[in-house]
Amino acid sequence: MSKKVHEFNDMIRKLRKELFGKGPERIHTVFVENMAVSTLYGNITPTEKFIASTPEGQKNGSRCTY
């Protein structure tokens, strides 16, 4: 992993932890021209997990993968 990717992933992890109290377990980032494309794994919060387990959450979150 390049230094640029590592530093960018650390920024994302710190920001998520600061905002939501939990950072992702793993981050995969690819830089394409002037964009950063990141996939965050293990990023769902306990509250989001609970909502996803309810009938309303399953209905509204059917397009999401957990």
C-alpha positions in Angstrom: 0.0 0.0 0.0 1.4 3.4 -1.0 2.0 6.1 1.6 -0.7 8.3 0.0 -3.3 5.5 0.2 -2.3 4.7 3.8 -2.6 8.4 4.9 -5.9 8.8 3.1 -7.3 5.6 4.8 -6.2 6.9 8.2 -8.0 10.2 7.6 -11.2 8.3 6.7 -10.9 6.0 9.7 -10.3 9.0 12.2 -13.2 11.0 10.7 -15.7 8.1 10.9 -14.6 7.3 14.5 -14.9 11.0 15.5 -18.3 11.4 13.9 -19.9 8.0 14.6 -17.8 6.6 17.5 -16.7 3.6 15.3 -14.3 3.4 12.4 -14.4 0.8 9.7 -12.6 -2.5 10.2 -11.0 -2.3 6.8 -10.7 0.3 4.0 -9.7 -0.3 0.4 -8.9 2.9 -1.6 -8.1 3.4 -5.3 -7.1 6.8 -6.7 -8.4 7.3 -10.3 -7.3 10.6 -11.9 -8.6 13.3 -9.5 -10.9 10.9 -7.5 -10.5 8.6 -4.5 -12.8 5.6 -4.5 -13.0 3.9 -1.1 -14.8 0.8 0.1 -15.3 0.6 3.8 -15.8 -2.8 5.4 -17.4 -3.3 8.9 -18.6 0.2 8.8 -22.2 -0.2 10.0 -23.0 1.1 13.5 -24.9 -0.9 16.1 -27.9 1.4 15.6 -27.8 0.8 11.8 -27.6 -2.9 12.4 -30.7 -2.7 14.6 -32.7 -0.7 12.1 -31.7 -3.1 9.3 -33.1 -6.0 11.4 -36.6 -4.4 11.7 -39.2 -5.0 9.0 -39.2 -1.2 8.1 -35.4 -1.3 7.8 -35.4 -4.4 5.6 -38.0 -2.7 3.4 -36.2 0.6 3.1 -32.7 -0.8 3.0 -33.3 -3.6 0.5 -30.7 -2.0 -1.9 -28.0 -2.0 0.7 -25.6 -4.8 1.6 -24.4 -5.4 5.2 
